[in-house]
Amino acid sequence: MNKPSDDKDFIAAPSPADTIVGKPPRARVADAVDSDETAGEKLERKRDYLEGFLAKKPETESASGPGGKLQQAVIDALKEIYDPEIPVNIYDLGLIYGVEVDDECDVTVIMTLTTPHCPVAESMPGEVELRAASVPGVRDAEVNLVWDPPWGPEKMTDEARLELGML
């Protein structure tokens, strides 16, 4: 018979009850201060850090492209067009899928209608094109009418849902 020995093939972690842990030492300001650095050296280090930041010029905002001023101006103009049957503008209604402005200030509006049999199916795209083209700075505007993905009430903004009593 083998008798259990004190030599073990493994090392067990001590039980939390066996270990008494005191409070960790508190951080002191004196511990963080580098006593070798003078106030002048510290100020010089700060200047080096801020020099590049302060010398950087603000990036010029592009009028065209996504997020540009011209794109926002076209979106604002499209928000003035209302669906004749619903008292909500066509942008908040979710009929505008995209507004793209290229480098030559040409605007492409990708839109849909609530249904292909919408009473304004013939006139609405033309009105959108005229409104987008009338924004100052736009050279030309084009409207692409798409049916895929189909429009649904989930495409409306929360403001439109609130206006229609759907929230």
Residue pairs with C-beta under 8 A, 6 or more apart in sequence:
61 68
61 69
62 68
63 69
63 70
63 101
63 105
63 137
64 70
64 71
64 101
64 102
64 103
64 104
64 105
65 71
65 101
65 102
65 103
66 100
66 101
68 101
70 101
70 105
70 107
70 135
70 137
70 138
71 99
71 100
71 101
73 135
73 136
73 137
74 99
74 101
74 107
74 109
74 132
74 135
74 138
74 141
75 91
75 96
75 99
77 131
77 132
77 134
77 135
78 89
78 90
78 91
78 96
78 99
78 109
78 128
78 131
78 132
79 89
79 90
79 91
79 92
80 89
80 131
81 89
81 90
81 91
81 124
81 127
81 128
81 131
82 88
82 89
82 90
83 89
83 90
83 93
83 95
83 114
83 120
84 119
84 120
85 119
86 93
86 164
87 163
87 164
88 156
88 160
88 163
88 164
90 96
90 111
90 124
90 128
92 156
92 157
92 159
92 160
92 163
93 114
93 155
93 156
93 160
94 151
94 154
94 155
94 156
94 157
94 160
95 111
95 112
95 113
95 114
95 151
95 155
96 109
96 110
96 111
96 128
97 110
97 111
97 112
97 146
98 108
98 109
98 110
99 107
99 108
99 109
99 110
99 132
100 107
100 108
100 109
100 110
101 107
101 138
102 108
104 139
105 137
105 138
105 139
106 138
106 139
106 140
106 141
106 142
107 132
107 133
107 135
107 138
107 140
107 141
107 142
108 141
108 142
108 143
108 144
109 128
109 129
109 132
109 141
109 142
109 143
109 144
110 144
110 146
111 125
111 128
111 143
111 144
111 145
111 146
112 145
112 146
112 147
112 150
112 151
113 120
113 121
113 124
113 145
113 151
114 151
115 151
116 147
118 124
125 143
125 145
126 143
128 143
129 141
129 142
129 143
130 141
132 138
132 141
132 143
133 140
133 141
153 161
153 166
156 164
156 166
158 167
161 167
